[in-house]
């Protein structure tokens, strides 16, 4: 993540919840860890 840019608080909280729910989201084989991590990385760079 760019060190000079801070994520808006709501986006940071949403990404933290996504990280916490990764196990639940991957349980049904709908999302993979790779997909979730790539999404988090993408949104963290914005």
Gaussian input, Z-matrix of N, CA and C with variables (Angstrom, degrees):
# hf/3-21g

backbone

0 1
 N
 C     1     B1
 C     2     B2     1     A1
 N     3     B3     2     A2     1     D1
 C     4     B4     3     A3     2     D2
 C     5     B5     4     A4     3     D3
 N     6     B6     5     A5     4     D4
 C     7     B7     6     A6     5     D5
 C     8     B8     7     A7     6     D6
 N     9     B9     8     A8     7     D7
 C    10    B10     9     A9     8     D8
 C    11    B11    10    A10     9     D9
 N    12    B12    11    A11    10    D10
 C    13    B13    12    A12    11    D11
 C    14    B14    13    A13    12    D12
 N    15    B15    14    A14    13    D13
 C    16    B16    15    A15    14    D14
 C    17    B17    16    A16    15    D15
 N    18    B18    17    A17    16    D16
 C    19    B19    18    A18    17    D17
 C    20    B20    19    A19    18    D18
 N    21    B21    20    A20    19    D19
 C    22    B22    21    A21    20    D20
 C    23    B23    22    A22    21    D21
 N    24    B24    23    A23    22    D22
 C    25    B25    24    A24    23    D23
 C    26    B26    25    A25    24    D24
 N    27    B27    26    A26    25    D25
 C    28    B28    27    A27    26    D26
 C    29    B29    28    A28    27    D27
 N    30    B30    29    A29    28    D28
 C    31    B31    30    A30    29    D29
 C    32    B32    31    A31    30    D30
 N    33    B33    32    A32    31    D31
 C    34    B34    33    A33    32    D32
 C    35    B35    34    A34    33    D33
 N    36    B36    35    A35    34    D34
 C    37    B37    36    A36    35    D35
 C    38    B38    37    A37    36    D36
 N    39    B39    38    A38    37    D37
 C    40    B40    39    A39    38    D38
 C    41    B41    40    A40    39    D39
 N    42    B42    41    A41    40    D40
 C    43    B43    42    A42    41    D41
 C    44    B44    43    A43    42    D42
 N    45    B45    44    A44    43    D43
 C    46    B46    45    A45    44    D44
 C    47    B47    46    A46    45    D45
 N    48    B48    47    A47    46    D46
 C    49    B49    48    A48    47    D47
 C    50    B50    49    A49    48    D48
 N    51    B51    50    A50    49    D49
 C    52    B52    51    A51    50    D50
 C    53    B53    52    A52    51    D51
 N    54    B54    53    A53    52    D52
 C    55    B55    54    A54    53    D53
 C    56    B56    55    A55    54    D54
 N    57    B57    56    A56    55    D55
 C    58    B58    57    A57    56    D56
 C    59    B59    58    A58    57    D57
 N    60    B60    59    A59    58    D58
 C    61    B61    60    A60    59    D59
 C    62    B62    61    A61    60    D60
 N    63    B63    62    A62    61    D61
 C    64    B64    63    A63    62    D62
 C    65    B65    64    A64    63    D63
 N    66    B66    65    A65    64    D64
 C    67    B67    66    A66    65    D65
 C    68    B68    67    A67    66    D66
 N    69    B69    68    A68    67    D67
 C    70    B70    69    A69    68    D68
 C    71    B71    70    A70    69    D69
 N    72    B72    71    A71    70    D70
 C    73    B73    72    A72    71    D71
 C    74    B74    73    A73    72    D72
 N    75    B75    74    A74    73    D73
 C    76    B76    75    A75    74    D74
 C    77    B77    76    A76    75    D75
 N    78    B78    77    A77    76    D76
 C    79    B79    78    A78    77    D77
 C    80    B80    79    A79    78    D78
 N    81    B81    80    A80    79    D79
 C    82    B82    81    A81    80    D80
 C    83    B83    82    A82    81    D81
 N    84    B84    83    A83    82    D82
 C    85    B85    84    A84    83    D83
 C    86    B86    85    A85    84    D84
 N    87    B87    86    A86    85    D85
 C    88    B88    87    A87    86    D86
 C    89    B89    88    A88    87    D87
 N    90    B90    89    A89    88    D88
 C    91    B91    90    A90    89    D89
 C    92    B92    91    A91    90    D90
 N    93    B93    92    A92    91    D91
 C    94    B94    93    A93    92    D92
 C    95    B95    94    A94    93    D93
 N    96    B96    95    A95    94    D94
 C    97    B97    96    A96    95    D95
 C    98    B98    97    A97    96    D96
 N    99    B99    98    A98    97    D97
 C   100   B100    99    A99    98    D98
 C   101   B101   100   A100    99    D99
 N   102   B102   101   A101   100   D100
 C   103   B103   102   A102   101   D101
 C   104   B104   103   A103   102   D102
 N   105   B105   104   A104   103   D103
 C   106   B106   105   A105   104   D104
 C   107   B107   106   A106   105   D105
 N   108   B108   107   A107   106   D106
 C   109   B109   108   A108   107   D107
 C   110   B110   109   A109   108   D108
 N   111   B111   110   A110   109   D109
 C   112   B112   111   A111   110   D110
 C   113   B113   112   A112   111   D111
 N   114   B114   113   A113   112   D112
 C   115   B115   114   A114   113   D113
 C   116   B116   115   A115   114   D114
 N   117   B117   116   A116   115   D115
 C   118   B118   117   A117   116   D116
 C   119   B119   118   A118   117   D117
 N   120   B120   119   A119   118   D118
 C   121   B121   120   A120   119   D119
 C   122   B122   121   A121   120   D120
 N   123   B123   122   A122   121   D121
 C   124   B124   123   A123   122   D122
 C   125   B125   124   A124   123   D123
 N   126   B126   125   A125   124   D124
 C   127   B127   126   A126   125   D125
 C   128   B128   127   A127   126   D126
 N   129   B129   128   A128   127   D127
 C   130   B130   129   A129   128   D128
 C   131   B131   130   A130   129   D129
 N   132   B132   131   A131   130   D130
 C   133   B133   132   A132   131   D131
 C   134   B134   133   A133   132   D132
 N   135   B135   134   A134   133   D133
 C   136   B136   135   A135   134   D134
 C   137   B137   136   A136   135   D135

   B1=1.4482
   B2=1.5215
   B3=1.3059
   B4=1.4425
   B5=1.5292
   B6=1.3144
   B7=1.4584
   B8=1.5218
   B9=1.3192
   B10=1.4578
   B11=1.5218
   B12=1.2888
   B13=1.4610
   B14=1.5111
   B15=1.3022
   B16=1.4550
   B17=1.5229
   B18=1.3216
   B19=1.4579
   B20=1.5221
   B21=1.3289
   B22=1.4708
   B23=1.5324
   B24=1.3078
   B25=1.4610
   B26=1.5256
   B27=1.3433
   B28=1.4640
   B29=1.5209
   B30=1.3555
   B31=1.4599
   B32=1.5208
   B33=1.3178
   B34=1.4599
   B35=1.5267
   B36=1.3341
   B37=1.4675
   B38=1.5199
   B39=1.3206
   B40=1.4661
   B41=1.5258
   B42=1.3192
   B43=1.4639
   B44=1.5189
   B45=1.3296
   B46=1.4696
   B47=1.5304
   B48=1.3268
   B49=1.4670
   B50=1.5222
   B51=1.3265
   B52=1.4668
   B53=1.5219
   B54=1.3134
   B55=1.4666
   B56=1.5273
   B57=1.3191
   B58=1.4641
   B59=1.5269
   B60=1.3187
   B61=1.4667
   B62=1.5244
   B63=1.3133
   B64=1.4653
   B65=1.5212
   B66=1.3160
   B67=1.4598
   B68=1.5260
   B69=1.3172
   B70=1.4641
   B71=1.5254
   B72=1.3167
   B73=1.4637
   B74=1.5184
   B75=1.3297
   B76=1.4645
   B77=1.5274
   B78=1.3121
   B79=1.4719
   B80=1.5261
   B81=1.2976
   B82=1.4610
   B83=1.5145
   B84=1.3198
   B85=1.4639
   B86=1.5251
   B87=1.3348
   B88=1.4610
   B89=1.5241
   B90=1.3273
   B91=1.4542
   B92=1.5186
   B93=1.3239
   B94=1.4630
   B95=1.5254
   B96=1.3214
   B97=1.4698
   B98=1.5243
   B99=1.3313
   B100=1.4658
   B101=1.5242
   B102=1.3261
   B103=1.4617
   B104=1.5306
   B105=1.3157
   B106=1.4675
   B107=1.5227
   B108=1.3202
   B109=1.4624
   B110=1.5258
   B111=1.3270
   B112=1.4630
   B113=1.5254
   B114=1.3244
   B115=1.4626
   B116=1.5277
   B117=1.3236
   B118=1.4670
   B119=1.5292
   B120=1.3162
   B121=1.4652
   B122=1.5316
   B123=1.3132
   B124=1.4586
   B125=1.5225
   B126=1.3182
   B127=1.4596
   B128=1.5196
   B129=1.3151
   B130=1.4575
   B131=1.5256
   B132=1.3259
   B133=1.4540
   B134=1.5255
   B135=1.3140
   B136=1.4597
   B137=1.4973
   A1=108.27
   A2=116.36
   A3=122.44
   A4=109.19
   A5=117.78
   A6=121.59
   A7=112.43
   A8=117.47
   A9=121.21
   A10=112.77
   A11=117.33
   A12=121.12
   A13=109.30
   A14=117.03
   A15=121.29
   A16=108.50
   A17=116.03
   A18=120.58
   A19=110.02
   A20=116.37
   A21=117.62
   A22=108.82
   A23=116.32
   A24=121.65
   A25=112.16
   A26=118.02
   A27=120.10
   A28=111.31
   A29=117.72
   A30=120.24
   A31=110.23
   A32=116.56
   A33=120.37
   A34=110.85
   A35=117.01
   A36=120.55
   A37=110.98
   A38=117.29
   A39=120.95
   A40=110.58
   A41=117.44
   A42=120.57
   A43=111.56
   A44=116.97
   A45=120.16
   A46=111.23
   A47=116.86
   A48=119.81
   A49=110.87
   A50=116.66
   A51=120.49
   A52=110.41
   A53=116.87
   A54=121.20
   A55=109.92
   A56=116.69
   A57=121.11
   A58=111.96
   A59=117.93
   A60=121.92
   A61=113.77
   A62=117.22
   A63=120.61
   A64=111.78
   A65=118.49
   A66=121.64
   A67=110.54
   A68=116.34
   A69=121.08
   A70=110.62
   A71=116.88
   A72=120.93
   A73=112.95
   A74=116.77
   A75=119.56
   A76=112.03
   A77=117.34
   A78=120.95
   A79=112.37
   A80=118.09
   A81=121.28
   A82=113.96
   A83=116.77
   A84=122.93
   A85=113.00
   A86=116.45
   A87=119.84
   A88=108.87
   A89=115.92
   A90=121.77
   A91=108.75
   A92=115.90
   A93=120.45
   A94=108.36
   A95=115.93
   A96=120.09
   A97=109.73
   A98=116.61
   A99=120.74
   A100=110.72
   A101=117.20
   A102=121.68
   A103=110.71
   A104=116.69
   A105=121.04
   A106=110.40
   A107=117.41
   A108=120.76
   A109=111.52
   A110=116.96
   A111=120.72
   A112=110.47
   A113=116.97
   A114=121.32
   A115=110.98
   A116=116.03
   A117=120.73
   A118=110.00
   A119=116.43
   A120=120.27
   A121=110.53
   A122=116.79
   A123=120.93
   A124=111.47
   A125=116.66
   A126=120.00
   A127=112.16
   A128=117.53
   A129=121.07
   A130=112.01
   A131=117.09
   A132=121.35
   A133=112.24
   A134=117.84
   A135=120.80
   A136=111.71
   D1=143.96
   D2=178.22
   D3=-62.03
   D4=125.03
   D5=-175.92
   D6=-68.50
   D7=-20.67
   D8=-178.09
   D9=-91.52
   D10=0.42
   D11=-177.84
   D12=-123.71
   D13=130.53
   D14=177.82
   D15=-109.29
   D16=132.98
   D17=178.49
   D18=-63.43
   D19=145.04
   D20=171.96
   D21=-58.30
   D22=146.06
   D23=-174.69
   D24=-56.15
   D25=-41.56
   D26=-178.81
   D27=-64.12
   D28=-36.93
   D29=179.79
   D30=-71.50
   D31=-40.23
   D32=177.83
   D33=-60.84
   D34=-43.99
   D35=178.25
   D36=-64.17
   D37=-42.30
   D38=179.67
   D39=-61.86
   D40=-43.29
   D41=178.70
   D42=-65.76
   D43=-36.45
   D44=177.07
   D45=-64.60
   D46=-40.26
   D47=176.28
   D48=-65.04
   D49=-38.39
   D50=178.62
   D51=-62.41
   D52=-43.32
   D53=177.27
   D54=-60.70
   D55=-44.18
   D56=-178.28
   D57=-66.44
   D58=-30.19
   D59=-177.20
   D60=-97.25
   D61=10.98
   D62=-177.20
   D63=-56.47
   D64=-44.01
   D65=-178.16
   D66=-60.73
   D67=-43.79
   D68=179.18
   D69=-64.38
   D70=-42.45
   D71=-176.25
   D72=-70.37
   D73=-28.14
   D74=-179.58
   D75=-89.22
   D76=-9.54
   D77=-176.06
   D78=-62.42
   D79=-36.63
   D80=-177.90
   D81=-90.78
   D82=8.76
   D83=-178.70
   D84=58.06
   D85=26.12
   D86=175.51
   D87=-84.75
   D88=-43.17
   D89=177.96
   D90=-117.28
   D91=147.61
   D92=175.19
   D93=-103.40
   D94=160.73
   D95=174.98
   D96=-57.46
   D97=-39.39
   D98=-179.73
   D99=-60.46
   D100=-46.57
   D101=-179.71
   D102=-61.25
   D103=-47.46
   D104=-178.20
   D105=-63.80
   D106=-45.52
   D107=-179.73
   D108=-64.74
   D109=-39.12
   D110=178.36
   D111=-64.85
   D112=-40.66
   D113=178.49
   D114=-63.70
   D115=-44.91
   D116=179.03
   D117=-61.62
   D118=-44.48
   D119=179.83
   D120=-62.72
   D121=-44.33
   D122=179.22
   D123=-59.71
   D124=-48.89
   D125=-178.62
   D126=-68.65
   D127=-29.05
   D128=179.24
   D129=-72.03
   D130=-23.50
   D131=-179.48
   D132=-85.86
   D133=-14.00
   D134=-175.80
   D135=-71.78

